[in-house]
Amino acid sequence: MNTPYLIQRLQSLDAVVARANTFGAADPELASYLSAYLTVVISGVYEDCIEYLFGERSAKAGDPELAQYVKTTLDERFRNPKYGRVVETLSKFSGSYVKNLQGKVQEQARLSLDSIVDNKNLVAHGGVPSATLADVSQYYSNAKAVLDALEQVLA
C-alpha cells in the first residue's frame, strides 16, 4: 500500500485488532462482543478507504466539480463495501479496470471482504455474527488485498 491515508487508517485498525485479540483471549464472552464490534469498525474503514481511492482517482481529472460530484455520490450511495459493489462501482469508471482488479484479487480476499460486511449486517440488524474473533482478524488481514489491488488499479 502506498497511499498515506490508507496506510494511516489500516495502521490504526491493526492496533485495534491486536488489542481486541489480546483482551478477547482470556474471555470468550468478551471475544464475542469484540468480534461483533470489529466487524462494524472494519467494514466502515474499508468503506471509507474504498471511497477515498475512488475520490482520489476522480480528482486526477483536474476538474474540482467532477471530483466533488464523485465524492458526494459515493458518500450517499456506496454502502456495504462487498466485493461485488466494488466491482460495480469500478465498472462505472472502466471495464478494463474491472478486468485488472479481478486479475489481482484472489477468491479468499473477496470472500473475506464479503464476510466482514455480512457479519456487520448481522450485528446491525440485531443478529448474532457467526464469525469468531480469530475469524474476523483473518478476514481483515485477507481483505487488505482488495484495497491494495484497487489502489493499484486506480493509480
C-alpha positions in Angstrom: 0.0 0.0 0.0 1.3 3.4 -1.0 -1.5 5.9 -0.2 -0.7 7.6 3.1 -4.4 7.9 4.0 -4.9 4.1 3.7 -1.6 3.4 5.5 -2.7 5.5 8.4 -6.3 4.1 8.6 -5.0 0.5 8.4 -2.3 1.0 11.0 -4.9 2.3 13.4 -7.1 -0.6 12.6 -4.2 -3.0 13.1 -3.7 -1.7 16.6 -7.4 -2.1 17.4 -7.5 -5.7 16.1 -4.4 -6.5 18.1 -5.8 -5.1 21.3 -9.1 -6.9 20.7 -7.3 -10.2 20.3 -5.3 -9.6 23.5 -8.4 -8.7 25.5 -10.6 -11.4 24.0 -8.1 -14.2 24.5 -9.0 -14.5 28.2 -12.8 -14.2 28.0 -14.9 -16.0 25.3 -17.9 -13.7 26.0 -15.8 -10.6 25.6 -14.3 -12.1 22.5 -17.8 -12.5 21.0 -18.6 -8.8 21.7 -15.3 -7.7 20.3 -15.8 -9.7 17.1 -19.1 -8.0 16.6 -17.6 -4.6 17.2 -14.7 -5.3 14.9 -16.9 -6.3 12.0 -18.7 -2.9 12.2 -15.4 -0.9 12.5 -13.6 -2.8 9.8 -16.4 -2.6 7.4 -16.6 1.2 8.0 -12.9 1.7 7.5 -12.9 -0.4 4.3 -15.9 1.6 3.0 -14.1 4.8 3.8 -10.8 3.7 2.2 -12.6 2.5 -1.0 -14.5 5.8 -1.3 -11.2 7.6 -0.7 -9.5 5.7 -3.6 -12.3 6.5 -6.0 -12.3 10.1 -4.9 -8.6 10.4 -5.5 -8.9 8.8 -8.9 -11.7 11.3 -9.9 -9.5 14.2 -8.7 -6.9 13.2 -11.2 -9.1 14.6 -13.9 -8.3 18.1 -12.7 -12.0 19.0 -12.6 -12.9 20.0 -9.0 -16.6 19.9 -9.7 -16.4 16.4 -11.1 -14.3 15.3 -8.2 -16.8 16.7 -5.8 -19.7 15.0 -7.6 -18.0 11.6 -7.4 -17.2 12.1 -3.7 -20.7 13.2 -2.9 -22.3 10.4 -4.9 -20.1 7.8 -3.2 -20.8 9.2 0.2 -24.5 8.9 -0.4 -24.7 5.6 -2.3 -21.7 3.4 -1.6 -22.6 1.3 1.4 -21.8 -2.2 2.4 -18.4 -2.5 0.6 -18.8 -6.1 -0.6 -16.6 -7.1 -3.4 -19.4 -7.1 -5.9 -20.3 -3.5 -5.0 -16.6 -2.5 -5.5 -16.7 -4.1 -9.0 -20.0 -2.5 -9.8 -18.6 0.9 -8.9 -15.4 0.3 -10.7 -17.3 -0.7 -13.8 -18.7 2.8 -13.9 -15.2 4.1 -14.4 -13.9 1.4 -16.9 -14.4 -2.2 -17.9 -10.7 -2.6 -18.2 -10.4 -1.5 -14.5 -12.7 -4.4 -13.6 -10.7 -6.9 -15.5 -7.5 -5.6 -14.0 -8.9 -5.8 -10.4 -10.3 -9.3 -11.0 -6.9 -10.4 -12.1 -5.3 -9.1 -9.0 -7.8 -10.3 -6.3 -7.8 -13.9 -5.1 -11.1 -15.5 -4.1 -10.0 -15.7 -0.4 -9.7 -11.9 -0.3 -13.1 -11.4 -2.0 -14.8 -13.8 0.4 -13.1 -12.2 3.4 -14.3 -8.8 2.5 -17.9 -10.1 2.0 -17.7 -12.0 5.3 -16.8 -8.8 7.1 -19.8 -7.0 5.6 -22.2 -9.9 6.1 -21.3 -10.2 9.8 -21.5 -6.4 10.2 -25.0 -6.5 8.7 -26.0 -9.3 11.1 -24.9 -7.1 14.0 -26.6 -4.0 12.6 -29.9 -5.8 12.3 -29.9 -7.4 15.7 -28.5 -10.8 14.8 -25.5 -12.7 16.2 -22.5 -12.8 13.9 -21.2 -16.2 13.1 -17.5 -15.1 13.0 -15.2 -15.6 15.9 -12.6 -13.0 16.9 -10.0 -15.2 15.1 -12.2 -15.3 12.0 -12.7 -11.5 12.0 -8.9 -11.0 12.4 -8.2 -13.3 9.5 -10.9 -11.8 7.3 -9.5 -8.3 8.0 -6.0 -9.5 7.1 -7.1 -11.2 3.9 -9.4 -8.4 2.7 -6.5 -5.9 2.7 -5.6 -7.4 -0.7 -8.7 -5.9 -2.2 -7.7 -2.4 -1.0 -4.2 -3.0 -2.3 -5.4 -4.2 -5.7 -7.9 -1.3 -6.0 -5.2 1.2 -5.2 -3.0 -0.3 -8.0 -5.9 -0.2 -10.5 -6.9 3.3 -9.8 -3.3 4.7 -9.6 
